[in-house]
């Protein structure tokens, strides 16, 4: 969320950002609405003051000579009626103003590529050699079935479209890569969390997933009852990443400048409806409804250079993970249309997936400046005593089982087996470092 004063003073810049990100918002109307909102608020305050003065006058008359009291009582009724009318008008205008303010996009950085689609994302780095196989390769689906470690057929039967089971060594790889990534995050100074995956809507509005991605989020139809037996009326939602829960943990807090940055990481189950991906990646583990992810956030001072430094730091950490897994990848600078409303600057990392004969997205790294912290009221107190909204960033350290697609396909052998990356061998529970077909 942007400050309305900033919007008023930079409306052409805001209009340009909305156009670049394909967000339909009438900035002029928003500014006009804010003017009406302020005028109505002033009327409400004046009427409340007049009402209070009138009440005091009635009280004085009740204590002394009560003649003329009826006139003030009648006046009080008229003020009450007028106040009710103006308050209702203010409520409607204020609600509309807040709804529009929530969809105003962040201003993208100057070095963000301007573009119309993901085809305009700019590759800025490649690492690793694309493997060359001297035998017909198999997809992770074929490997999973042959090695009895993935079952998509029964997964679809039990869970529906995009359902799956991980079995045997795939389970060890899944938790192994997550545990390996979590250990690395802790070593890098990130405080670990297991955050809630069932949240109230304020967490999703705060992170910016609402109102933009509501179709991608599962709502719980039966949120339950409180101890008294009364039904819970507030809707509950399943998160698609630990980011909303981690950010919401710090909502309404004021940090001391010396205590920044706050670095936190969460490992959690994630849920996405994938409504917007109809027809894409319909087979296998690449695009599924539930998965696990190790996510990072940073809350830092309101300084562009410093925040971009943390953006690079988190990106390098994800690259380090892929390099230690010895998986080829490339880094993309994401263009304006593809980056999302709240992003100031964004990178994606795509890992090589042989059966696709291309790279597939596995990591996302974003700087959102104070766009989220305004929504969640996260501030810090500067040395001079002034309070300012902090900046917030987030990054995918690892997501599984999507990363298993790359591991299985890149590490497959001619005899149909799969070797395990060296860094994951300690997590196999004593099992062989080569996954072979069960006999």
Secondary structure, 3 states (H helix, E strand, C coil): CCCHHHHHHCHHHHHHHHHHCCCCCCHHHHHHHHHHHHHHHHHHHHHHHHHHHHHHHHHHHHHCCCCCHHHHHHHHHHHHHHHHHHHHHHHHHHHHHHHHHCCCCCCCCCCCCCCCCHHHCEEEEEECCCCCCCCCCCCHHHHHHHCCCEEHHHHHHHHCCCCCEECHHHHHHHHHHHHHHHHHHHHCCCEEECCCCEEEHHHHHHHCCCCCCHHHCEEECCCCECCCCCECCCCEEECCCCHHHHHHHCCCCEEEHHHCCEEEEEEEEEECCCHHHCCCCCCCCCCCCEEEEEEEEEEECCCHHHHHHHHHHHHHHHHHHHHHCCCCEEEEECCHHHCCCCCCEEEEEEEEEHHHCEEEEEEEEEECCCHHHHHHCCEEECCCCCEEECEEEEEEEEEECHHHHHHHHHCECCCCCEECCHHHHHHCCCCCCEECCCC
